[in-house]
Every structure is written in C-alpha cells, then in structure tokens.
Amino acid sequence: MIRPDLSLPIPESITAAHFIGIGGSGMSGLAQMFLDAGIRVSGSDRSDSDALRALEAAGATVHVGHDAAHLGEADTVVHTGAIWPENPEFVTAKERGLHVIHRSQALHWLIGRRRLVSIAGAHGKTTSTGMLVTSLQALGADPNFVNGGVIEQLGASSASGADELFVVEADESDGTFLLYDTAIALITNVDPDHLDHYGSDEAFHDAFIRFADAASEAVVISSDDPGALRVLAGLSHENVTTFGLAEDADVRLTEISTAGPVSATITYRGSSERLQLAIPGAHNIINAAGAVAVLLMLGYELAESVRAVEGFAGTVRRFELHGVERGVSVFDDYAHHPTEVKVALEAARSVVGDGRLIAIQQPHTYSRTQHMYREFAEVLEAYADHTVMLDVYGAREDPVPGVTGELVSGAFQDAANVRYVADWQEAADYTATVAREGDYVITLGCGNVYLIIPQVLDALRGTAEA
C-alpha cells in the first residue's frame, strides 16, 4: 500500500496522464474525465476488464500487466493507494522525475475552481452521492460527478457535465477528503474506521471537523449519528444544516414506514412532503434526507427536491439482485463494516417477508478484521438467520497470522448459526443446501465476494434438478 503524500505539488498543466490501476471503478471514471478534458490518457491494470475495453474504445492506450515501458510519453502518473511501492511503473516514474500524484490529487486538479459538493461519511456516501447526482439531473442540472460506485440508472460512476457544479464522494479513509476546496460539505455519519491510518478515534473525528469547517458555503450533517453529533459540537462553521430524526433537526424525518418501499414525511421550515423511495431500508430514507438538505442549500424548493430524490434507482453493489433460482433470491451488497452489515441486513429483513436471510460474508482487510471481528460476529448473528463465512480479502495488506474468516466465525455465540468455508465452491454448494424457497442469500463485502454469485446460482440450480 502507498499512503498518499498530499504535500507533493500538483502540476499546473497536464498533457499526457498515465493511470496505474486504470481498471478500478474510481480510476476508470477519472481517466474517462481526463479524456473528456482533451488529455492523452494511458494506463495499466493487472487484469483485463470491460472498463479497460471501454477506455480503449474512447481513445485511451491501455495495457494488461504492469511494465515501465507502459509509461510512454506521460508527464503525469496517477496512482491509488492500492498499488505496491515496488510497482515498476511507479518506481520508474519517480526515477524519471515525472509528476506522480494520488488519484485524489488528480481529481483536485480536474475540479479546478468549480463549485464543489463533497459527500463524506463512514457509511452511505456512495448512495447519497448517487441520490444527489440523479436528483440534480432530474431538476435540469448537468453536474460533473465522481462517485465510488456505479449509479444504476446512469450506468456510470463518473461523468463530465456542462455545469460549474461538481459532486464528489470524498474519501475519508486516507485523509484525502481534506484536499478538496469544498463549497458544501455533506456528512452522512462518523463511525470510526480506518484507524490504521488515523491511529485513534480522536484523530478520525478531528479530520471530519476540519473537513466541515473548511467548506466555504455550508455544512449538512446528521442530527442523529453519535459520531456526527460529536463533530457538530466541535464545528465553528456559521452555516450548518442538520437532517434526520431528531426533534430539532432542520430537515426532519417523521412517520417512517419500512413496509415495502421505505417512506417518510420530511419537514423543513414548516413545510412537509411525503417521500417514498424505490429502494428499501430505513438507512436510505435518512440518506435521502441528507440529499434533500443539500438540494435546499443549492437553492431548490422542498417539494421539487423530494420529487427528484424519489427517482433514484440505487447504485451497483448496494442490495443488488443478481438472480432467483429455486425460489431463492441472491443479492449482493458492498457492506464491509459492522454498521453497514447491520443496515444492509435490516433493509433485507424489511422486504424478505417470511423468508430467511443467509449471509455470505467476506471480511475486508486484515487490520479491520483483527480490530472488529467480535463486532462482525455479533451483528451477523443478530441480523442474519445463517452466515457462511469466507476468508479475508486482503486488498492492499499483507496477511496477518491467525486473522482469517474463522476468527469471525469463532466469535459467534452459537456455532450452529455460522459455517466457515474457505473454498468458494464448497461455500456455494453449502449455501444451496441451507437455502429454501423464499429465502434471500446476500453476499457482503467490498472485495470480490460478488464473484461467488454465479457459483451460488449454479449450485441452487443443481439442487433443484437433483
């Protein structure tokens, strides 16, 4: 893993940019926006993908595998923190004295002097960003945007727009959200995470305070989340709008119903509207309130803001249905923190009816698993009817002895509620033997756990034919 060095200078002009890891959802979208800006783009990734082929079709030069020769005539190299310091393209770029910048710095350069809305938070920021972007488009705006996930109805995670407005999902994991010149800051919640970077809860909360206070126009922040309230108490900003369930929330939710499509009454300055979403989960109606609050800060009226948010169809890898076999529905969700797992399962519970929830959990990173394995076990045991535990997706980290999926499964109070299965085919076959008609199977994790879904569907199909 390479920690971003935000003290490095960002070039004033970029003629040719090379992206290391260009196939990632965030990097591929950023590369496309560089192409839109008339910049020559090249890039490499460790494996081929649809994203690489799409960029190639758009005019980028792409490579599978990493080699110093791929740098070509690039004057700027863009990287993520997920690459290793020994990456030959990264090493050679440094040796040549090229501008080597983190993806957040490249985004900062791309934003320039545009009016920026930054969405930050431990959970919900991808959905909130998607809600805001689709709402703005429904209201006739054409914003630039960069999101952490693909927005379902747009089929893209980022795009260049004609307006001066720029909307970004701002990443707090490595502190890079402090780099942007934000006009309106939205904070969904502040649940301590990424302590391998921050070192303490205090440092994590302090970063959010600095992020919010730096906003030039307004801060929109949860009225309910304990971490957000802690940040709110430390703010010196003069224009703060709160949203949520609290009686004193500026944009307040009441009369929430999770029976079928989630809905609620939303009130602002004495005016009220009924809001109903196309996606389930009480957490999503709270995300919607945050999006409405930002729209209000941008000058839109309550009624038109609510109608616009209602059109949001979701983001890829957020309670996304992949198929139904033998009456068993198989979903995928990006949840990779105990709080996210809880809300994902609560959302599934609100629509599963008499069926059961079977979770297939892939822990993400060794550091998070080691720090939170008890919390994962507690949440999974409380909110899923049965859990199939896979091994850890290490991402940017080296393995840690003893930190496996079995560490989580071993923390369950009742061993009958969980099965640790390291082999994916065995896990899929086992899931098929447990699931019955009306159940929901839901894969959980921000690694590559979604790749097991075809195996699960095949296994369900096989048991139906047996």
Rosetta blueprint (number, residue, H / E / L):
1 M L
2 I L
3 R L
4 P L
5 D L
6 L L
7 S L
8 L L
9 P L
10 I L
11 P L
12 E L
13 S L
14 I L
15 T L
16 A E
17 A E
18 H E
19 F E
20 I E
21 G L
22 I L
23 G L
24 G L
25 S H
26 G H
27 M H
28 S H
29 G H
30 L H
31 A H
32 Q H
33 M H
34 F H
35 L H
36 D H
37 A L
38 G L
39 I L
40 R E
41 V E
42 S E
43 G E
44 S E
45 D E
46 R L
47 S L
48 D L
49 S L
50 D H
51 A H
52 L H
53 R H
54 A H
55 L H
56 E H
57 A H
58 A H
59 G L
60 A L
61 T E
62 V E
63 H E
64 V E
65 G L
66 H L
67 D L
68 A H
69 A H
70 H H
71 L H
72 G L
73 E L
74 A L
75 D L
76 T E
77 V E
78 V E
79 H E
80 T L
81 G L
82 A L
83 I L
84 W L
85 P L
86 E L
87 N L
88 P H
89 E H
90 F H
91 V H
92 T H
93 A H
94 K H
95 E H
96 R H
97 G L
98 L L
99 H E
100 V E
101 I E
102 H E
103 R H
104 S H
105 Q H
106 A H
107 L H
108 H H
109 W H
110 L H
111 I H
112 G L
113 R L
114 R L
115 R E
116 L E
117 V E
118 S E
119 I E
120 A E
121 G L
122 A L
123 H L
124 G L
125 K H
126 T H
127 T H
128 S H
129 T H
130 G H
131 M H
132 L H
133 V H
134 T H
135 S H
136 L H
137 Q H
138 A H
139 L L
140 G L
141 A L
142 D L
143 P L
144 N E
145 F E
146 V E
147 N E
148 G E
149 G E
150 V E
151 I E
152 E L
153 Q L
154 L L
155 G L
156 A E
157 S E
158 S E
159 A E
160 S L
161 G L
162 A L
163 D L
164 E L
165 L E
166 F E
167 V E
168 V E
169 E E
170 A L
171 D L
172 E L
173 S L
174 D L
175 G L
176 T H
177 F H
178 L H
179 L L
180 Y L
181 D L
182 T L
183 A L
184 I E
185 A E
186 L E
187 I E
188 T L
189 N L
190 V L
191 D L
192 P L
193 D L
194 H L
195 L H
196 D H
197 H H
198 Y H
199 G L
200 S L
201 D H
202 E H
203 A H
204 F H
205 H H
206 D H
207 A H
208 F H
209 I H
210 R H
211 F H
212 A H
213 D H
214 A L
215 A L
216 S L
217 E L
218 A E
219 V E
220 V E
221 I E
222 S E
223 S L
224 D L
225 D L
226 P H
227 G H
228 A H
229 L H
230 R H
231 V H
232 L H
233 A H
234 G H
235 L L
236 S L
237 H L
238 E L
239 N L
240 V E
241 T E
242 T E
243 F E
244 G E
245 L L
246 A L
247 E L
248 D L
249 A L
250 D L
251 V E
252 R E
253 L E
254 T E
255 E E
256 I E
257 S E
258 T L
259 A L
260 G L
261 P L
262 V L
263 S E
264 A E
265 T E
266 I E
267 T E
268 Y E
269 R L
270 G L
271 S E
272 S E
273 E E
274 R E
275 L E
276 Q E
277 L L
278 A L
279 I L
280 P L
281 G L
282 A H
283 H H
284 N H
285 I H
286 I H
287 N H
288 A H
289 A H
290 G H
291 A H
292 V H
293 A H
294 V H
295 L H
296 L H
297 M H
298 L L
299 G L
300 Y L
301 E L
302 L H
303 A H
304 E H
305 S H
306 V H
307 R H
308 A H
309 V H
310 E L
311 G L
312 F L
313 A L
314 G L
315 T E
316 V L
317 R L
318 R L
319 F L
320 E E
321 L E
322 H E
323 G E
324 V E
325 E E
326 R L
327 G L
328 V E
329 S E
330 V E
331 F E
332 D E
333 D E
334 Y L
335 A L
336 H L
337 H L
338 P H
339 T H
340 E H
341 V H
342 K H
343 V H
344 A H
345 L H
346 E H
347 A H
348 A H
349 R H
350 S H
351 V H
352 V L
353 G L
354 D L
355 G L
356 R L
357 L E
358 I E
359 A E
360 I E
361 Q E
362 Q L
363 P L
364 H E
365 T L
366 Y H
367 S H
368 R H
369 T H
370 Q H
371 H H
372 M H
373 Y H
374 R H
375 E H
376 F H
377 A H
378 E H
379 V H
380 L H
381 E H
382 A H
383 Y H
384 A L
385 D L
386 H E
387 T E
388 V E
389 M E
390 L L
391 D L
392 V L
393 Y E
394 G L
395 A L
396 R L
397 E L
398 D L
399 P L
400 V L
401 P L
402 G L
403 V L
404 T L
405 G H
406 E H
407 L H
408 V H
409 S H
410 G L
411 A L
412 F L
413 Q L
414 D L
415 A H
416 A H
417 N H
418 V E
419 R E
420 Y E
421 V L
422 A L
423 D L
424 W H
425 Q H
426 E H
427 A H
428 A H
429 D H
430 Y H
431 T H
432 A H
433 T H
434 V H
435 A L
436 R L
437 E L
438 G L
439 D L
440 Y E
441 V E
442 I E
443 T E
444 L E
445 G L
446 C L
447 G L
448 N L
449 V H
450 Y H
451 L H
452 I H
453 I H
454 P H
455 Q H
456 V H
457 L H
458 D H
459 A H
460 L H
461 R H
462 G H
463 T H
464 A H
465 E H
466 A L
